[in-house]
């Protein structure tokens, strides 16, 4: 087999493995979310389908397949079908540029543990994430239901609002790495020089925006059951509904992988150089892939933890936080980062910037309180 064909075959196998892992994580995220919710509410959770309820995702899949595939009579049939398919497709495509590991050599074939290595990897992520909202908006529109339409409109306005702050928070990372390539961003963080130490404020902004982009509590207004029944997927059933739910869990996992890539060194871990020197590059790279997946799973746990901890925002609060809170904060973070890079002391500048921000917020709060009393 020619080298080019061998690399293509190896990449194809790797992409299929990534898709299988992503789908498996999404399936069992439903199980762990129920278990975490049960633990936090002092109850048992799933325990009937298999030992400790571990077959519950399989039971859910059978239930979804057995349900009637219902399409409302006044719905736009083709758009109604296209909505969940588009959400699922965009959720899976985002992982293509995530570097899961360094170069490995298996069966004489050397290749990178990354689907595609493009020099605009971050733009790919944001472009695909931006397309994902169309799946929700199309589903809400095609249902011909006022509750579903309101959910779709909420999702569109919410995603647009928080993508701005998310994009601005990434600019500071790009200033450090001087590249839009996700692999270059990870390589700039090797030997535990992770961006989280330089960009704690940027990470806080990014993870808040990730909650909004994934429509997770406290930002789950597009499917707010207390106001909109089920939101954009009110009229959906069977596997069409399953696709929407699956896409949400896939987005959680991919968001965790992207946060690990941008802020926590990606596939880097303490002792990487020691493992590579002792056992070779391939075992070190495979352990790195496991480290990245572990970091992503930790963020999935954080998504679930927050869901069962914080109440849902009002919609005006959600929009106010995005436009008057996070966007100015992300601009301020870019300014502080620029000062740190020019001064050659990015960590000190970052800490000073956070202190100045906190002092400013305290002074603003005190002035606002005195104004209320007056």
Rosetta blueprint (number, residue, H / E / L):
1 X L
2 X L
3 X H
4 X H
5 X H
6 X H
7 X H
8 X H
9 X H
10 X H
11 X H
12 X H
13 X H
14 X H
15 X H
16 X H
17 X H
18 X H
19 X H
20 X H
21 X H
22 X H
23 X H
24 X H
25 X H
26 X H
27 X H
28 X H
29 X H
30 X H
31 X H
32 X H
33 X H
34 X H
35 X H
36 X H
37 X H
38 X H
39 X H
40 X H
41 X L
42 X L
43 X L
44 X L
45 X L
46 X L
47 X L
48 X L
49 X L
50 X L
51 X H
52 X H
53 X H
54 X L
55 X L
56 X H
57 X H
58 X H
59 X H
60 X H
61 X H
62 X H
63 X H
64 X H
65 X H
66 X H
67 X L
68 X L
69 X L
70 X L
71 X L
72 X L
73 X L
74 X L
75 X L
76 X L
77 X H
78 X H
79 X H
80 X H
81 X H
82 X H
83 X H
84 X H
85 X H
86 X H
87 X H
88 X H
89 X H
90 X H
91 X H
92 X H
93 X H
94 X H
95 X H
96 X H
97 X H
98 X L
99 X L
100 X L
101 X E
102 X E
103 X E
104 X E
105 X E
106 X E
107 X L
108 X L
109 X E
110 X E
111 X E
112 X E
113 X E
114 X L
115 X L
116 X L
117 X L
118 X L
119 X L
120 X L
121 X H
122 X H
123 X H
124 X H
125 X H
126 X H
127 X H
128 X H
129 X H
130 X H
131 X H
132 X H
133 X H
134 X H
135 X H
136 X H
137 X H
138 X H
139 X H
140 X H
141 X H
142 X H
143 X L
144 X L
145 X L
146 X H
147 X H
148 X H
149 X H
150 X H
151 X H
152 X H
153 X H
154 X H
155 X H
156 X H
157 X H
158 X H
159 X H
160 X H
161 X H
162 X H
163 X H
164 X H
165 X H
166 X H
167 X H
168 X H
169 X H
170 X H
171 X H
172 X H
173 X H
174 X H
175 X H
176 X H
177 X H
178 X L
179 X L
180 X L
181 X L
182 X H
183 X H
184 X H
185 X H
186 X H
187 X H
188 X L
189 X L
190 X L
191 X L
192 X L
193 X L
194 X L
195 X H
196 X H
197 X H
198 X L
199 X L
200 X H
201 X H
202 X H
203 X H
204 X H
205 X H
206 X H
207 X H
208 X H
209 X H
210 X H
211 X H
212 X H
213 X H
214 X L
215 X L
216 X L
217 X L
218 X L
219 X L
220 X L
221 X H
222 X H
223 X H
224 X L
225 X H
226 X H
227 X H
228 X H
229 X L
230 X L
231 X H
232 X H
233 X H
234 X L
235 X L
236 X L
237 X L
238 X H
239 X H
240 X H
241 X H
242 X H
243 X H
244 X H
245 X H
246 X H
247 X H
248 X H
249 X H
250 X H
251 X H
252 X H
253 X H
254 X H
255 X H
256 X H
257 X H
258 X H
259 X H
260 X H
261 X H
262 X H
263 X H
264 X L
265 X L
266 X L
267 X L
268 X L
269 X L
270 X L
271 X L
272 X H
273 X H
274 X H
275 X H
276 X H
277 X H
278 X H
279 X H
280 X L
281 X H
282 X H
283 X H
284 X H
285 X H
286 X H
287 X H
288 X H
289 X H
290 X H
291 X H
292 X H
293 X H
294 X H
295 X H
296 X H
297 X H
298 X H
299 X H
300 X H
301 X H
302 X H
303 X H
304 X H
305 X H
306 X H
307 X H
308 X L
309 X L
310 X L
311 X L
312 X L
313 X L
314 X L
315 X H
316 X H
317 X H
318 X H
319 X H
320 X H
321 X H
322 X H
323 X H
324 X H
325 X H
326 X H
327 X H
328 X H
329 X H
330 X H
331 X H
332 X H
333 X H
334 X H
335 X H
336 X H
337 X H
338 X H
339 X H
340 X H
341 X H
342 X H
343 X H
344 X L
345 X L
346 X H
347 X H
348 X H
349 X H
350 X H
351 X H
352 X H
353 X H
354 X H
355 X H
356 X H
357 X H
358 X H
359 X H
360 X H
361 X H
362 X H
363 X H
364 X H
365 X H
366 X H
367 X H
368 X H
369 X H
370 X H
371 X H
372 X H
373 X H
374 X L
